[in-house]
Amino acid sequence: MDESEIQAMNNSFKILHERRRKLLDDDKTGKLKERVRGIREYSIDHLEELKVEAVEKLQSNGIEVIYAKDSKEALTAIYALVKDEKCIAKSKSNTASEIGLTDFLQDKDIDVVETDLGDRIVQFTEKKKSSHPIGPAAHLNLEEIAQVIREKFNREVKSDPQEILDMVRQDVLEEIAHCNVGITGANSLAAEDGSLVMVHNEGNISLVSLLDTHIVIVGIDKLVGTLEEAISVVKLETIYATGKTAPAYMNVVSSPSKTADIEQILLNGMYGASRVVVILLDNGRSEALKESRESLLCIGCGSCIVTCPVYNVLGYQFGYDRHLGGRGVVFSRYVRDKEVCFESGLFTCTLCGQCTLDCPMEIPTNQLIEKLRSQSVKSGILHQKHEETARKIRKDGSPFSG
């Protein structure tokens, strides 16, 4: 990230920090945090049984379920569903980004219409990089965004937020009209009810989920027991991510759209999707459960990067894809490999622990990074300068020469 992007991102983070400060000090938030911590602890300790229960309930609700052990299986399954399409509509999804879905589909000549405003703006940029899991374009200032829009549409656009919004909205609505398939993520998956919970502020997921086929990509780490628990999780995520007590929209999808108003004959596809398919993704999460259990507690709010001293200087260079900051570094070890973990900033973290203080789940990211550093060094994956320093200490008892 260049200096102007870092400055714009930090300005956005400052506004967010001020907006949510009172809420984070509220006793109600503290109690909600304790409740959600208990929910997430139970969920990851009973992940296998929740997975079995969720699959059974989703299928009994009329939702198709495809289990994908890795990104390759997920992409293969999705392509089989959309191979005859010229375009698909997509909402913001860190899990879809994790598996490289957009690039994969575009390489197959299937246009991907990002419907989230921030994602659509980022999609129009050369770098196509997101700086926050909830606010993808946080690193772009108003003038930069206006310039991106001017270049994309070859039209004069004022540096006015409303004018930019109107133009992008018109573009997205025109493109969605040609799509039959919508792809979203899910913030939580309630096993007992077979319900997928999605939160958004723009109303775009409502549009995407109304298309004839709705594909939902969700990691197994998003599993919880009940719908009530799922709503508690997304409420806390909203508080920490946006500084609001509730999102503008909360969609719960438990089956395809259906009606029985004609002689009680059940028919699918009234106004919403006639087909709902869940891609239940592992992609290293089972391995993370064994080695870095606490990393799966994450609710995806992005709070950890807002005050991270490293992220505030380096931005999205610290982390992996949409899994940003120190927790993203840890997660990259499992969704990718040791080399990617190293390249994502394994030795960049200061181990200060600020992320843990600001994390609603109190994930000990610095401790997880220390453990992964040890593994990395044992595998011979480390900075050459570090190896030279260690050699001097072993030989001379000092890192200094002479």
C-alpha positions in Angstrom: 0.0 0.0 0.0 1.2 3.5 -0.8 1.3 6.4 1.7 -2.1 7.9 0.6 -3.8 4.5 0.9 -2.4 4.0 4.4 -3.5 7.5 5.4 -7.0 7.0 4.1 -7.3 3.7 5.8 -6.2 5.1 9.1 -8.6 7.9 8.8 -11.4 5.4 8.3 -10.2 3.4 11.2 -10.2 6.5 13.4 -13.8 7.2 12.5 -14.8 3.6 13.3 -13.0 3.6 16.6 -14.8 6.8 17.7 -18.2 5.5 16.5 -18.0 2.3 18.5 -16.2 3.5 21.7 -19.3 4.0 23.8 -20.8 0.8 22.7 -17.7 -1.2 23.6 -17.8 0.2 27.1 -21.5 -0.6 27.6 -22.3 -3.4 30.1 -24.7 -4.9 27.6 -21.9 -5.4 25.1 -19.7 -7.0 27.8 -22.5 -9.5 28.6 -23.0 -10.2 24.9 -19.3 -10.7 24.5 -19.3 -13.3 27.3 -22.3 -15.1 25.9 -20.8 -15.2 22.4 -17.4 -16.4 23.7 -19.3 -19.3 25.3 -21.2 -20.1 22.1 -18.0 -20.1 20.0 -16.0 -22.2 22.5 -18.8 -24.8 22.5 -19.1 -24.7 18.7 -15.4 -25.4 18.0 -15.3 -28.1 20.7 -18.3 -29.8 19.1 -17.5 -29.0 15.5 -17.9 -32.5 14.1 -21.3 -33.2 15.6 -22.5 -29.8 14.7 -21.4 -30.4 11.1 -23.3 -33.7 10.9 -26.4 -32.1 12.4 -26.2 -29.1 10.1 -25.9 -31.2 7.0 -28.9 -33.4 8.0 -31.1 -30.4 8.8 -30.1 -28.4 5.7 -31.0 -31.3 3.5 -34.3 -32.0 5.3 -35.1 -28.3 4.6 -34.6 -28.8 0.9 -31.1 -27.2 0.7 -28.4 -29.1 -1.2 -25.1 -29.5 0.7 -21.7 -30.1 -0.9 -18.8 -30.7 1.5 -15.5 -29.4 0.1 -12.3 -30.4 1.9 -10.3 -27.7 0.1 -10.5 -24.8 -2.3 -10.0 -27.0 -5.3 -13.1 -29.1 -4.4 -15.1 -26.0 -3.7 -14.2 -24.3 -7.0 -14.9 -27.5 -8.9 -18.4 -27.8 -7.3 -19.3 -24.2 -7.9 -18.2 -24.4 -11.5 -20.4 -27.4 -12.1 -23.3 -25.3 -10.9 -22.6 -22.2 -12.9 -20.7 -23.4 -16.0 -23.6 -22.5 -18.4 -23.9 -19.0 -17.0 -22.4 -15.8 -18.6 -22.5 -13.9 -15.3 -23.2 -14.4 -11.6 -24.0 -11.9 -8.9 -21.9 -12.0 -5.7 -22.1 -10.4 -2.3 -19.1 -9.7 -0.1 -17.6 -13.0 1.1 -14.2 -13.4 2.7 -14.6 -17.2 2.3 -15.2 -16.8 -1.5 -12.1 -14.6 -1.7 -10.1 -17.2 0.3 -10.7 -19.8 -2.4 -10.0 -17.3 -5.3 -13.6 -17.6 -6.6 -13.8 -14.3 -8.6 -10.5 -14.9 -10.5 -11.4 -18.5 -11.1 -14.8 -17.7 -12.6 -13.5 -14.8 -14.7 -10.8 -17.1 -16.1 -13.6 -19.4 -17.2 -15.2 -16.3 -19.0 -18.0 -16.0 -16.4 -18.4 -12.3 -15.3 -18.6 -11.7 -11.6 -20.8 -8.8 -10.5 -19.7 -7.6 -7.1 -22.8 -6.1 -5.5 -21.2 -4.6 -2.3 -20.3 -1.0 -3.0 -16.8 -1.3 -1.5 -16.2 -4.6 -3.3 -17.4 -3.1 -6.6 -15.1 -0.1 -6.2 -12.1 -2.4 -5.3 -13.0 -4.6 -8.3 -12.6 -1.6 -10.6 -9.1 -0.8 -9.2 -5.8 -2.1 -10.6 -4.7 -3.8 -7.4 -8.1 -5.3 -6.5 -7.0 -5.4 -2.8 -9.3 -5.1 0.3 -8.1 -3.4 3.5 -10.9 -4.4 5.9 -13.2 -7.4 6.0 -16.3 -5.2 6.4 -15.1 -2.0 4.6 -13.1 -3.3 1.6 -12.3 0.2 0.2 -11.3 1.8 3.5 -7.8 2.6 2.0 -9.2 4.7 -0.8 -10.1 8.4 -0.2 -13.0 10.1 -1.9 -11.0 11.6 -4.8 -9.4 8.3 -5.5 -12.7 6.5 -5.6 -14.1 9.2 -7.9 -11.2 8.8 -10.2 -11.7 5.0 -10.3 -15.3 5.5 -11.3 -14.4 8.0 -14.0 -12.0 5.7 -15.6 -14.3 2.7 -15.4 -17.4 4.4 -16.9 -15.5 7.0 -19.0 -17.8 9.7 -17.5 -17.3 12.8 -15.5 -18.1 12.1 -11.9 -17.9 14.7 -9.1 -16.0 13.7 -5.9 -19.4 13.4 -4.2 -20.3 10.2 -2.3 -24.0 10.2 -3.3 -23.2 10.7 -7.0 -20.7 7.8 -6.8 -23.2 5.6 -5.0 -25.9 6.4 -7.6 -23.6 5.5 -10.5 -22.4 2.2 -9.0 -25.9 1.2 -7.9 -27.2 1.8 -11.4 -24.4 -0.3 -12.9 -24.9 -3.2 -10.4 -28.7 -3.3 -10.9 -28.3 -3.3 -14.7 -25.8 -6.2 -14.5 -27.8 -8.2 -11.9 -30.8 -8.2 -14.4 -28.7 -10.6 -16.6 -27.8 -13.0 -13.7 -29.6 -16.3 -12.8 -27.2 -17.3 -10.0 -26.3 -15.4 -6.8 -23.3 -16.3 -4.6 -23.0 -15.2 -1.0 -21.2 -16.1 2.2 -22.8 -16.6 5.6 -21.9 -15.0 8.9 -23.3 -18.0 10.9 -24.8 -21.4 10.3 -27.2 -22.7 12.9 -27.0 -26.5 12.9 -30.2 -27.3 14.9 -32.4 -25.2 12.6 -30.5 -25.6 9.3 -30.5 -21.8 9.0 -27.9 -19.6 7.3 -27.6 -16.1 8.8 -26.3 -13.2 6.7 -26.0 -9.6 7.7 -25.6 -6.6 5.5 -26.3 -2.9 5.4 -26.8 -2.2 1.7 -29.6 -4.6 0.9 -27.5 -6.4 -1.8 -27.7 -9.8 -0.2 -31.5 -9.6 -0.4 -31.2 -9.0 -4.2 -28.5 -11.7 -4.7 -30.5 -14.4 -2.8 -33.6 -13.8 -4.9 -32.0 -15.1 -8.0 -33.1 -18.5 -9.3 -30.1 -20.3 -7.8 -28.5 -19.2 -4.5 -25.1 -20.6 -3.7 -23.8 -20.1 -0.1 -20.1 -20.6 0.7 -19.6 -21.1 4.4 -16.6 -22.3 6.4 -17.2 -25.0 9.0 -15.9 -22.6 11.6 -19.1 -20.6 11.2 -21.2 -23.4 12.7 -23.1 -22.7 16.0 -25.9 -24.7 17.7 -29.1 -22.7 17.3 -30.5 -19.7 15.4 -30.7 -17.7 18.6 -26.9 -18.3 19.0 -26.2 -17.4 15.4 -28.0 -14.0 15.9 -26.0 -13.3 19.0 -22.8 -13.9 17.1 -23.7 -11.6 14.2 -25.0 -8.9 16.6 -21.6 -8.8 18.4 -19.8 -8.8 15.0 -21.9 -5.8 13.9 -21.1 -3.9 17.1 -17.3 -4.4 16.7 -17.2 -4.1 12.9 -19.4 -1.0 12.4 -20.2 0.6 15.8 -23.9 -0.1 15.4 -26.1 -2.3 17.6 -27.7 -4.0 14.7 -27.2 -4.3 10.9 -29.7 -2.7 8.5 -30.6 -6.2 7.2 -30.4 -9.7 8.7 -31.3 -12.4 6.2 -32.1 -15.9 7.5 -32.2 -18.6 4.8 -33.5 -22.0 5.9 -34.9 -23.4 2.6 -35.6 -22.4 -1.0 -38.4 -19.9 -1.6 -41.7 -21.8 -1.4 -45.4 -21.6 -1.2 -48.3 -23.9 -0.4 -51.2 -21.5 -1.2 -52.7 -23.7 -3.9 -54.4 -26.6 -2.3 -51.5 -27.0 0.1 -49.3 -28.2 -2.8 -45.7 -27.2 -1.9 -44.0 -25.3 -4.8 -40.5 -23.9 -4.8 -39.4 -20.6 -6.3 -42.1 -18.1 -5.6 -40.2 -14.9 -5.4 -36.8 -16.1 -4.2 -34.4 -18.9 -5.1 -35.9 -22.1 -6.3 -32.6 -23.8 -5.5 -30.2 -23.2 -2.6 -26.9 -24.9 -2.5 -24.5 -24.7 0.5 -20.8 -25.3 -0.1 -19.6 -26.3 3.4 -15.8 -25.6 3.3 -13.1 -27.1 5.4 -9.9 -25.9 3.6 -7.5 -26.4 6.5 -9.9 -25.6 9.3 -9.9 -29.1 10.7 -6.1 -28.9 10.9 -6.3 -25.4 12.5 -8.7 -26.9 15.1 -5.9 -29.4 16.2 -3.0 -26.9 16.2 -4.4 -23.4 16.6 -7.8 -23.9 18.0 -8.3 -20.4 19.2 -8.0 -19.0 15.7 -11.4 -20.5 14.9 -13.1 -18.4 17.5 -12.9 -15.4 15.1 -16.3 -13.8 14.3 -14.9 -11.8 11.4 -15.4 -8.3 12.8 -11.9 -6.9 11.8 -11.5 -5.2 15.2 -8.0 -6.7 15.6 -6.6 -4.7 12.6 -8.0 -1.3 13.6 -5.5 -0.7 16.3 -2.7 -3.1 15.2 0.5 -1.0 15.0 1.8 -3.2 12.2 -1.4 -3.2 10.1 -1.7 0.6 10.5 1.7 1.0 8.8 1.6 -1.9 6.2 -2.1 -2.4 5.6 -3.2 -5.4 3.6 0.5 -6.5 3.1 0.2 -7.9 6.7 -2.1 -10.9 6.4 -3.5 -13.2 3.7 -6.1 -12.1 1.2 -9.2 -11.1 3.1 -7.9 -12.8 6.3 -6.0 -9.7 7.4 -3.5 -8.9 10.2 -2.0 -11.3 12.6 -4.9 -13.7 12.8 -4.9 -13.8 9.0 -1.2 -14.7 9.1 -2.1 -17.6 11.4 -5.0 -18.7 9.3 -2.9 -18.7 6.1 -0.9 -21.6 7.5 -3.9 -23.8 7.3 -5.9 -22.5 4.3 -2.6 -22.4 2.4 0.8 -23.6 3.7 4.0 -22.7 5.7 5.5 -20.7 2.8 2.4 -18.5 2.4 2.2 -18.0 6.1 5.8 -16.8 6.1 5.2 -14.4 3.2 2.0 -13.1 4.9 4.1 -11.6 7.7 4.8 -14.3 10.2 7.9 -12.5 11.4 6.5 -9.0 10.9 4.2 -9.1 14.0 5.6 -7.3 17.0 3.9 -9.7 19.4 2.6 -6.7 21.4 -0.8 -8.4 22.0 -2.9 -5.3 21.1 -5.1 -7.4 18.8 -6.0 -9.7 21.7 -7.0 -6.7 23.8 -9.3 -5.5 21.1 -10.7 -8.9 20.0 -14.1 -9.7 21.3 -13.1 -13.3 21.5 -9.7 -12.5 23.0 -7.8 -14.7 20.5 -4.2 -14.9 21.7 -2.8 -14.2 18.2 0.7 -13.3 19.4 1.0 -16.7 21.1 -0.2 -18.5 18.0 2.3 -16.6 15.9 5.1 -17.5 18.2 4.3 -21.2 17.9 4.1 -21.0 14.1 7.5 -19.1 14.0 9.1 -22.0 15.9 7.6 -24.5 13.3 8.7 -22.3 10.5 12.3 -22.1 11.7 12.5 -25.8 12.2 11.3 -26.2 8.6 14.1 -23.9 7.4 11.7 -21.1 6.5 13.0 -17.9 8.0 14.7 -14.6 7.1 18.4 -15.0 6.2 19.3 -12.1 8.4 17.7 -13.8 11.4 19.7 -16.9 10.7 22.9 -14.9 10.5 22.1 -13.2 13.8 21.3 -16.5 15.5 24.6 -18.0 14.2 26.6 -15.1 15.7 24.9 -15.5 19.0 25.6 -19.2 19.1 29.2 -18.7 18.1 30.2 -15.5 19.9 27.5 -15.0 22.5 26.5 -11.7 20.9 24.6 -10.6 17.7 27.3 -8.0 17.1 30.6 -8.6 15.2 34.0 -7.8 16.7 
